[in-house]
Amino acid sequence: MANWSDGNAVHTHLSHNIKALIQTAALTCMLCISSVHATELVGRVVDNSDARVFSGAAVQIRKNKENLREALSNSEGFFRMSDVPAGAYIIDINLSDGRTFMTRLMINPKSTTQFIELDYSRIVTPDDDEDY
């Protein structure tokens, strides 16, 4: 037990408490900062040439052939993926009718939310018999 009549004991006790408080605050800040670097990816799978959306599309993001996240688009074509680390990815889109396409994505490390529109009409090359 500390001798409170001694000024050094009080100073030492307060110093230890302040040091513990600062360490706790620093750890809390580090945890908060690390979670900021993960981004929520929100997107929509559409075909703007036909003014339609694709529900039930399987959207996967991968890096170095490893699938990292997967989501299904809802009835309005929207999907959401949480905690996507910053970096470059390939997005594979599998439509419910069996058609597939892919594109690239760069997740910005400073964004907490990032939106991407996956437009089938802009990614797929038209057939030879279609007008350009």
C-alpha positions in Angstrom: 0.0 0.0 0.0 1.3 3.4 -0.9 2.3 5.9 1.7 0.1 8.9 0.7 2.0 11.2 3.1 5.0 10.8 0.8 4.8 13.1 -2.3 6.9 10.7 -4.4 4.6 7.8 -3.8 1.6 9.9 -5.0 3.6 11.0 -8.0 4.6 7.5 -8.8 1.1 6.1 -8.4 -0.3 8.9 -10.7 2.4 8.3 -13.3 1.5 4.6 -13.5 -2.2 5.4 -13.9 -1.6 8.0 -16.5 0.8 5.7 -18.4 -1.8 2.9 -18.4 -4.5 5.3 -19.5 -2.3 6.6 -22.4 -1.5 3.0 -23.5 -5.2 2.1 -23.4 -6.1 5.1 -25.5 -3.3 4.4 -28.0 -4.5 0.8 -28.4 -8.1 2.0 -28.9 -7.0 4.5 -31.6 -4.9 1.8 -33.4 -8.0 -0.5 -33.5 -10.1 2.3 -34.8 -7.6 3.3 -37.5 -7.2 -0.3 -38.7 -10.9 -0.7 -39.2 -11.0 2.6 -41.2 -8.8 1.0 -43.9 -11.5 -1.5 -44.7 -14.0 -0.3 -47.2 -17.6 -1.2 -47.8 -18.2 -2.0 -51.5 -21.6 -1.2 -52.8 -22.5 -1.9 -56.4 -25.2 -2.5 -58.9 -25.4 -5.0 -61.8 -27.2 -3.4 -64.7 -27.5 -3.3 -68.5 -28.0 0.3 -69.4 -28.6 -0.4 -73.1 -31.8 -2.3 -72.1 -32.5 -0.2 -69.0 -32.6 -3.3 -66.8 -31.1 -4.6 -63.6 -29.9 -8.1 -62.8 -31.2 -9.7 -59.6 -29.5 -12.8 -58.3 -26.2 -12.1 -59.9 -23.2 -13.6 -58.1 -20.5 -11.0 -57.7 -17.1 -12.2 -56.5 -13.9 -10.2 -55.9 -10.6 -11.9 -56.1 -6.9 -11.2 -55.8 -4.2 -13.6 -57.1 -6.8 -16.3 -57.9 -8.1 -16.2 -54.3 -11.8 -15.4 -53.9 -12.0 -12.8 -51.1 -15.7 -11.8 -51.0 -18.9 -12.8 -52.6 -22.4 -11.3 -52.7 -25.7 -11.8 -54.6 -27.5 -8.8 -56.1 -31.0 -8.1 -54.8 -34.2 -7.5 -56.8 -32.9 -4.0 -57.7 -29.5 -5.2 -58.8 -27.7 -3.9 -55.7 -25.1 -5.9 -53.7 -22.9 -5.0 -50.7 -19.6 -6.4 -49.4 -18.1 -5.3 -46.1 -14.5 -5.0 -44.9 -12.8 -5.0 -48.3 -9.2 -4.1 -47.8 -7.6 -1.5 -50.1 -6.0 -2.8 -53.3 -6.6 -4.0 -56.8 -9.1 -6.7 -57.5 -10.7 -8.7 -60.3 -14.5 -8.8 -60.2 -16.3 -11.8 -61.6 -20.0 -11.4 -62.3 -22.2 -14.5 -63.0 -25.7 -13.6 -64.1 -28.6 -15.8 -63.2 -29.1 -16.7 -66.9 -25.6 -18.1 -67.1 -23.8 -15.2 -68.8 -20.6 -14.1 -67.2 -18.3 -11.1 -67.4 -15.5 -9.5 -65.4 -13.8 -6.2 -64.8 -11.1 -4.7 -62.6 -11.6 -2.7 -59.4 -9.3 -0.5 -57.3 -10.4 0.0 -53.7 -9.3 3.4 -52.4 -7.6 3.2 -49.0 -9.1 6.5 -47.9 -12.7 5.6 -48.7 -15.0 4.0 -46.1 -17.6 3.3 -48.9 -17.1 2.8 -52.6 -19.7 2.4 -55.3 -19.3 0.6 -58.6 -21.8 0.1 -61.4 -21.2 -3.2 -63.3 -22.8 -2.4 -66.6 -23.1 -5.5 -68.8 -23.6 -3.4 -72.0 -20.3 -1.6 -71.5 -18.2 -4.5 -70.6 -19.3 -7.1 -73.1 -18.2 -6.7 -76.8 -21.3 -6.6 -79.0 -21.9 -9.6 -81.4 -20.9 -9.1 -85.0 -24.5 -8.7 -86.1 -25.3 -5.9 -83.6 -25.1 -2.2 -84.5 -22.4 -0.3 -82.7 
